[in-house]
Amino acid sequence: GLNTELHEATGRLESRQVHNASFVRRVEDLDDVNIGEDEMSMALGHGERPLPPAQSEVSPAEVADTQSALDEARRQHREMDRELQDLRGKIRHKEEMIAELVTAEQEWNQVKAHYQTRIETMEGNLRKHQEQLEMSKSEIMAMAVEERHAMQQQYEEQLRCMQEQVNHLRRKKKEFEKMAKLRTKDEQRMWETEQELNKLRTTAEEVDRRRATQEDRASVLQRQVGEL
């Protein structure tokens, strides 16, 4: 019995040693594999810290082209600014002309009303004098010869006054017609001025948009020049 127990213990010890030796070999094999992977990683350059990307160099020609574009954008911006200032001056002038024509129209309406009333009054007075003259003429014809002389003088005086009124009325009508023709020209002038003003405003808006575009472009180019 003692020999049997000793033999079994010896067998268990040898089996345990074989198992330990096998485990050691597996560990050594894993170390060998790890070492191989590390060596492979080093060979591929994975074990080294990656280099920063190389910065692209800007050629002097590119710098010169960008600066030239910036100068051109600034030049066009200045030119459009001067053009815009000129257009705004012309717009103010046209607006002042229209304001003057509007004032002239208001004054003309007042004068026209005055002349029309005056002419109508004169025409009414003239008709009355004509009726009085016709009555005086009939009275003179009915009078005796010795009484006609005094009435004839009175009749001639009335006829002269009436003729003066007729001439005065004709002058007033001519003045009115002349002012009416001038007013017609003013109306045509106002219409033309308003058309010119609309064109100037449209042109000024377009120039202002193009000027703003050049200003934005100059800002972008300025940043690009600063980054070169």
C-alpha positions in Angstrom: 0.0 0.0 0.0 2.7 2.5 0.8 4.5 1.8 -2.5 1.3 2.3 -4.4 0.6 5.7 -2.8 4.2 6.7 -3.5 3.9 5.7 -7.1 0.7 7.6 -7.6 2.2 10.8 -6.0 5.2 10.5 -8.2 2.9 10.3 -11.3 0.9 13.3 -10.3 4.1 15.3 -9.8 5.5 14.4 -13.2 2.2 15.2 -14.9 2.2 18.6 -13.1 5.7 19.3 -14.3 4.8 18.4 -17.9 1.8 20.7 -17.7 3.9 23.6 -16.3 6.6 23.0 -19.0 3.8 23.2 -21.7 2.4 26.4 -20.2 6.0 28.0 -20.2 6.4 27.1 -23.9 3.1 28.7 -24.8 4.0 31.9 -23.0 7.4 31.9 -24.7 5.7 31.4 -28.0 3.4 34.3 -27.3 6.4 36.5 -26.5 8.0 35.4 -29.7 4.8 36.4 -31.6 4.6 39.8 -29.8 8.2 40.5 -30.6 7.5 39.7 -34.2 4.6 42.1 -34.3 6.6 44.8 -32.7 9.4 44.3 -35.2 6.9 44.3 -38.0 5.3 47.5 -36.7 8.7 49.2 -36.5 9.6 48.0 -40.0 6.4 49.5 -41.3 7.1 52.8 -39.5 4.1 52.4 -37.2 6.2 52.5 -34.1 7.5 56.0 -34.9 5.6 59.3 -34.2 4.1 60.6 -37.5 5.7 63.6 -39.0 3.6 66.8 -39.4 2.4 67.5 -42.9 4.8 69.5 -45.0 3.5 73.1 -45.6 3.2 74.0 -49.2 5.4 76.9 -50.2 3.8 79.9 -51.9 5.7 81.1 -55.0 6.6 84.8 -55.4 4.5 84.8 -58.6 1.4 83.8 -56.6 2.1 86.5 -54.0 2.5 89.1 -56.8 -0.7 88.0 -58.5 -2.7 88.2 -55.3 -1.3 91.7 -54.5 -2.0 92.8 -58.1 -5.7 91.6 -57.8 -6.0 93.4 -54.5 -4.6 96.7 -56.1 -7.0 96.3 -59.0 -10.0 95.7 -56.7 -9.1 98.8 -54.7 -8.7 100.9 -57.9 -12.1 99.9 -59.2 -13.6 100.6 -55.8 -12.2 104.1 -55.8 -13.3 104.7 -59.4 -16.9 103.5 -58.6 -16.9 105.6 -55.5 -16.1 108.7 -57.6 -18.7 107.7 -60.1 -21.3 107.3 -57.4 -20.6 110.7 -55.9 -21.0 112.3 -59.3 -24.3 110.5 -59.9 -25.6 111.6 -56.5 -24.7 115.2 -57.4 -26.6 114.9 -60.6 -29.6 113.4 -58.8 -29.7 116.3 -56.3 -29.6 118.7 -59.2 -32.5 117.0 -61.0 -34.5 116.9 -57.7 -34.0 120.6 -57.3 -35.1 121.3 -60.8 -38.3 119.2 -60.3 -38.9 121.1 -57.0 -38.7 124.4 -58.9 -41.0 123.2 -61.6 -43.5 122.0 -59.0 -43.4 125.5 -57.4 -43.8 127.1 -60.8 -46.8 124.9 -61.4 -48.4 126.0 -58.2 -47.8 129.6 -59.0 -49.2 129.1 -62.5 -52.4 127.7 -61.1 -52.9 130.8 -59.0 -52.0 133.2 -61.9 -54.3 131.2 -64.3 -57.2 131.5 -61.9 -56.6 135.2 -61.5 -56.4 135.8 -65.3 -59.4 133.7 -66.0 -61.5 135.7 -63.5 -60.1 139.0 -64.8 -60.9 138.2 -68.4 -64.4 137.0 -67.6 -65.0 140.3 -65.7 -63.7 142.4 -68.6 -65.8 140.5 -71.1 -68.9 141.1 -69.0 -68.1 144.8 -68.7 -67.5 145.0 -72.4 -70.9 143.5 -73.2 -72.6 146.1 -70.9 -70.8 148.9 -72.7 -71.8 147.6 -76.1 -75.5 147.5 -74.9 -75.2 151.0 -73.6 -73.7 152.2 -76.9 -76.5 150.7 -78.8 -79.0 152.4 -76.6 -77.2 155.7 -76.9 -77.0 155.4 -80.7 -80.8 154.8 -80.8 -81.4 157.8 -78.6 -79.2 160.0 -80.7 -81.0 159.0 -83.9 -84.4 159.9 -82.2 -83.2 163.4 -81.1 -83.6 166.6 -82.9 -80.7 167.8 -84.9 -79.8 170.5 -82.4 -79.6 168.0 -79.6 -77.5 165.5 -81.4 -74.2 167.3 -81.1 -73.8 166.9 -77.3 -75.1 163.3 -77.3 -72.7 162.5 -80.2 -69.7 163.6 -78.2 -70.9 161.5 -75.3 -71.4 158.5 -77.6 -67.9 158.8 -79.1 -66.4 159.0 -75.6 -68.1 155.8 -74.6 -67.0 154.2 -77.9 -63.4 155.1 -77.2 -63.6 153.7 -73.6 -65.1 150.5 -75.0 -62.3 150.2 -77.6 -59.7 150.6 -74.8 -61.4 147.8 -72.9 -61.4 145.6 -76.0 -57.7 146.3 -76.5 -56.9 145.6 -72.9 -58.9 142.4 -73.0 -57.0 141.3 -76.0 -53.6 142.0 -74.3 -54.6 140.0 -71.3 -55.7 137.1 -73.4 -52.4 137.2 -75.3 -50.5 137.3 -72.0 -52.5 134.3 -70.7 -51.9 132.3 -73.9 -48.2 133.1 -73.7 -48.0 131.9 -70.1 -50.1 128.8 -71.0 -47.6 127.9 -73.8 -44.7 128.4 -71.3 -46.4 126.2 -68.8 -46.9 123.5 -71.5 -43.1 123.6 -72.0 -42.5 123.4 -68.3 -44.8 120.3 -68.1 -42.7 118.7 -70.9 -39.5 119.7 -69.1 -40.8 118.2 -65.8 -41.6 114.9 -67.5 -38.2 114.7 -69.2 -36.5 115.6 -65.9 -38.4 112.9 -64.1 -37.3 110.4 -66.7 -33.7 111.4 -66.4 -33.9 111.3 -62.6 -35.2 107.7 -62.7 -32.4 106.7 -65.0 -29.8 108.3 -62.7 -31.2 106.6 -59.7 -31.2 103.2 -61.4 -27.6 103.8 -62.5 -26.5 104.9 -59.0 -28.1 101.7 -57.5 -26.2 99.5 -60.0 -22.9 101.3 -59.4 -23.4 101.1 -55.6 -23.9 97.3 -55.9 -20.8 96.8 -58.0 -18.9 99.1 -55.6 -20.0 96.9 -52.6 -18.9 93.8 -54.6 -15.4 95.2 -55.2 -15.2 96.2 -51.5 -16.0 92.6 -50.4 -13.5 91.3 -52.9 -10.8 93.6 -51.7 -11.4 92.5 -48.1 -11.0 88.8 -49.1 -7.8 89.5 -51.1 -6.5 91.5 -48.2 -6.9 88.5 -45.9 -5.2 86.3 -48.4 -2.3 88.6 -48.7 -1.9 88.6 -44.9 -1.9 84.8 -44.9 0.8 84.5 -47.5 
